[in-house]
Amino acid sequence: MVSASPFGLPTFVFVDWINWPHIPGVARNKSIETLANNVHWITATVLGALIAGHVSAVVWHNKKHDINLISRMWWFKK
C-alpha cells in the first residue's frame, strides 16, 4: 500500500531501523493501492474471525463437555 500511495511516504521496517525500498512500477497507482488495501482488510478480518472462533471453541468445550483444553495447549504443564 505504501509503495502505491499517492503521498510518496518512505517505508520503514522495525520503526526506523531499515528503510525499505518501494516496489518498482507501482508508485502512485490508485488501483493497486485500493487492491492492496482491500486485501489487507479482508485478511485482517478473516484472521480475527479465526482467532475468535478458536477462542469460542475452547470456551464451548470447557462449558459444554467439561474438557479443559487450555491445560493441554499451555507451555508449562501443571
N, C-alpha and C positions, 0 to 999 in steps of 0.2 A: 504494500500500500504506500509506503513511504517513497519507493522508487518512482511510482506513477503519480505521486501527489503534485498538484499544481504549485505548491509552495516552495519546492526545492529544498526541503529540510534534510539535514545530514542524518544518517543512520548510525546510531551508536549501539554497540553490544556491551553489556555489563556496565551500564550507566555511561561513563565517559572514557572507558579504558581502550576500546578498539573502535576506530572509525571504519564502518563497513561501507564498501563501495556500492553504488546503485546498480541495478540491473540495466545493462545497456539496451537501448532501443525502446524503453517504456517510459521515459521521462515525460511528465505532464500529459499522460494518456488517460483520459477520463473513463473510458470503457474498461480498461484494465484495473484502474483504481476501484471502480464500482464492483467489478467481479471479485477482486481480492477482498474487498470489504464484506461482500455477501458471503463468500466462502469462510471468512474469519468468524462472522457472527453465527452462521449455521453450525460450524464446527464447535464453537463455544457452547451453543445451545444443546447440541447433541451430547457433548461431554458432560455438561451439567445435568442433563436428564439421566444419563447413565450412572453418574455418581449418586444422584437422588434415588434412583431405582435400586441400586445396590444397598444403600443405607436403609431404605424402607424394607428391603427383603430381609436384612439382618434383624430389624426390629420385628417384622412379621414372624420370622422363625422363632424368635425369642418369646413372643407373646402367645402365638397360636400353638406351637409344638413344644415349647419349653426346651429349645435347643440353643445353647449358648455358643454362637459362632465366633464371638469376639475373642473368647479364650483360645479358640483354635487358630485364629488368624494373627494373634498378637505375637510380637517378637519374643517376649520373655514369658515362659510358661510358669505357672504357679505350682 
